[in-house]
Amino acid sequence: MPSTPQSASEVRRLLASRKIEKVVVLGANGTMGYGSAALFTQAVPEVTFLARTKIKAEEGLGAAVKQVRSPTVASRSRVGSYDDDLEAAVVGADLIFEALTEDLAVKKDMFDKVEKFRRDDSIVATVTSGLSINALCEGRSDSFRQHFLGLHFFNPPNVIVGTELIAGEDTDPEIVDFVEVFSRIRLGREMIRTADTPAFAGNRVGFKVLNQAAQLAEQLGPVLVDRLIGPYTGRAMTPLATIDLVGWDIHRAIVDNVFENTEDEAHLANRLPGYMDRLMERGVMGNKTGRGFFYRDDDKRQHVLDPASGEYQPVSEVVLPDLSYIDEVSRLYNEGRYKEGMQVFLKADGHEAAIARRAIAGYISYAFHRVGEVTETIDGIDRIMGLGFNWAPPSVLVDTMGGAEAAVQMIDKAGVPVPPILADAAKTGEPQRFFDHPHINVGRFFVAG
Amino acid sequence: MAAGSDVYVLGGYQTDFARNWTKENKHFSALMREGVLGALAECDIAPEEIESAHVGNFAAELYCMQGHLGAFFTEVHPAFSGLPTGRHEAACASGSIAILAASAEIEAGRYDLQAVVGIEQMKTVSAAEGGAYLGTAAWYAQEAEGIEFPFPKLFGRLGDEYDRRYGLKDEYLAEISRLNYDNAKLNPNAQTRTWYMNKEHALCRTDDNPAVGGRIRIADCSQVTDGAVCVFLASADYARKWAEARGRSLADIPRIKGWGHNTARLRFDDKVAESATAEYVLPHVRSTITSAMKRAGIAGVDGIDGIETHDCFTTSEYMAIDHFGITAPGESWKAVEEGWLEIDGKHPINPSGGLIGAGHPVGATGTRQLLDAWKQVTGTAGEYQIEGAKTVQTLNIGGSGTTSVSFVVGR
C-alpha cells in the first residue's frame, strides 16, 4: 500500500501520462455496472455498456440515465453484447472495467476473453467488493497483471464517493498512481488504498459491525438493536435497516468470505447468525424480496421480524426499555454539542447503554486492529467508513470522546480488546487528535435522533 | 484600541455546503456552532479575543422559526457571554452587509477583532415553500405572491432584457453553468462537487433540466443550500500582533482594500425602466463594482486577478461579466467564448464554483465570497487556486439586482 501521490505537479504529470477516452464496462446491466458506467460518462467521451445480450446492455444504459437523471449519459455511451461486440470494444478500450457477478470463476472466464483482445497498455479494473485481486489475475500474462487492479466503488457511485483502490502483487505502481489521480480528480472520488485482503477495508470493518448487530438481534430483537446502535452512535442509517437495503444474500457472501479466510481477534463476530441462513431459505433477503428485519405493509405500517420464530409483528407493538439517555444525546447533537453528547453516552447507566457501548467499542477496536493488515494507517479505514459507509470514522469517535485515554477506558470497560495503537497513544498522549481532514466536517456524522 | 484602521481579514471557516442539516436533525444553533468553532480552530484564535460579533442572515424566522440570531453566539462558547452581537439582513446580500457593519466598527476604532458569520438553513422546508420565502427578497405582494418560484422568473427576465438590448444565446448561459459546476468539483466544500453535470446537460431541454422561469432552467440555478461561513476581521494593530505571533508580518495579511454598496429600486420593472437609456442594464450594480475598485485604487478589471460573483442564476453572472468591465456592455458572451473566465483564463470568475456550484445558503454567500477571496490571495485555495492571485473582488447581490455589495481583497 504505497503512499498517495500528493504534489500538484505530480498530479498533473500523472493525469497527462495516459488518456482515458474509451471505457468498456462488462456486466453493465448490474447495479454496480451501470452505476459505474454512468460515473465514467462524466469524464470519458465514450463508454461501452456490455452485457450478455444487447437488450440487457440497453437496460443498463436506461438505468444509468435514470440514476444520474441526465440524458447526456446516452450520448456518450454505446451498448453491445459479449458475443457480438466484446472484441471491438476491448481492442479500442483504454480502461476495461469488470462488474460481473461476484464469482471468481465467472470473472476469470471473462478475463480469458479480455486477455485475447486487450491492447498491452490498457488498464483492467475489477469492481469486486472482496474477491482477491491476486487470485483474479492469477495465470494471466505479465502485461495483464501489471495493468490489473481493484477499483471498488460503493453503491450508488453517483452519491457515495469513498472508493477503494487495490493493487495486486504485480500491478505497476505507475498504473496505481494514475488510477488514483484520475479517479480523484476526474471522477470526484475519495480514494483509499487497501491491501488485497478479504472484503478489503470498508466491508471488513463495516460488515463485522452489521453482523454483530444481526447476532444481537437474536436476543434483543431488531427494533431495540437498531435503536441502540442507531444514528446517535454515528450513522445515518441503522445497522439492520442497512442489511435489509444491501440484501441478506450479499451480507452473507461478505461475512462468510471474511469468516472463512481470516483469523482475527473478533473471529466469531463474522459468523452469520443461523436464523439468517434459515430465513433466507424461505426467501427472506431484505428489501428486494419485501421481507427482511423490517417491512412496510400496504398501509405503510412498519413490521419487524422475530428472529426466533420468523414471524413479524407491528413495530408499534414492540415495548422498549427506558432509553432516555439516547434522547439526551440526540438533544445535544441537535444543538451541535457533540462532545457533550458523547459524554452522556459514555456515562449512561443501564444494561442497554452498556450493550451499545460494547458495540461501538467493538467497532473502534476492530478498526484499529486492522491497521497494517488492510490499510497502512487508520486514516484509510477512517475515510472509507466516513465516505463509503457514512459512519462516524473510528478516529472521529476517539477524538470526540476526548482522545485515546478516554477511548481505551471505554473499550476496556466494554470487555473488548484494546488495540495497541490506542494503548500507545494513551500512554504517550500523542497524537492528541487522530482525524485530521479539515475538508471533512466531522459534525455530519453525529446524527441526532 | 486603534482610532480608525484598515480592515484586515485573518481567515475563517466554511461548513461543507453539501450537508443537509435537517436530515442530520440539527437545529440552526448547531450550524452556527460548527461555523464559529471551526473558524476559531482554523485561525487559532481564542474565543475570549473576539470583541464583537455580527450575523448575516436572510430569513431564519421563516425557514427555522427563529429570530434574534446574534444572541446565538452565547450558545457557541461560554466566553461569548456578554459579547456585543447583532444581526443584519439584505436578502442574498446579508452576509456582505454584516461584513460592512463589522468593518465600519473597526474603521471607527470601536473594536479590534470581530467575528462575522453568514448563515442560512434552508432545507427545512419544501422547494415550493422555500421559493415563496425567497420571494420576500423582491416586492412580495407585487412580484412574488401567488407565483411559483418567483426568483428564477425575475432573473429569466434579466436574460430577456439582455436579449432585447443586445441579443443573448442560451448556449452562453449553459457554458456559465458548466464552468461553475466544473470549478465546484475542485472545491471540497462545494454543494454540487459530486453532481452529474456538463454543458450538454445544461443545454438539454428534457424533464431532467426543466424550465423554472422563462429561459431559466434548473441547470441555470443555484440550489437550496444549508451553510455557515465565519470570518474574522481585525484592525491593523490586532492583525500585526496576530501575524507576528505566528511568524508572519502584517504585510502577509490580506485586507479589505475597497468596498462598494448601492441599493436600486425593488421592482425589477422599475430597475429596467431606470436603465432604459443607460449604458448598463443594472447601473447601480456597476457603480458598486467601480466604487469598490476606486476605493482600492484600482483602475479597472485588469487590476483584479479573480472574481467571486453572485451567480444565483446564469443570467446574473452573464450580467456581472460586462458590469465588471471584462467586456463592453452587452458583449459578455465574448468572455465566455474566449475562455477568459476559466481558472487559468484572463479573468477567472468563481473558481470556487460560485453560487451555482459551491451553493447558495443565502445569508452566508457574502461571507463565503470574502473567505474564498481570502483563500485566493493567501494561496490556500487548493485545487481551485488561481495561480499568483494577489487581488480578488467579490460581488454579492440581494433581490433582483437591488442591494449590491462588493469587496476588493488583497495584500
Interface residues (C-beta under 8 A of the other chain):
Chain A: A8 A38 Q42 V68 R69 S70 P71 T72 V73 S75 N158 V159 V161 I185 G188 P231 A236 S330 Y333 N334 E335 G336 R337 P438 H439 I440 N441 G443 R444 F446 V447 A448 G449
Chain B: T15 D16 R19 K23 E24 N25 K26 H27 S29 A30 L31 M32 R33 E34 G38 E42 E75 K185 P188 N189 R193 T194 Y196 M197 N198 E200 H201 C204 T206 D208 E383
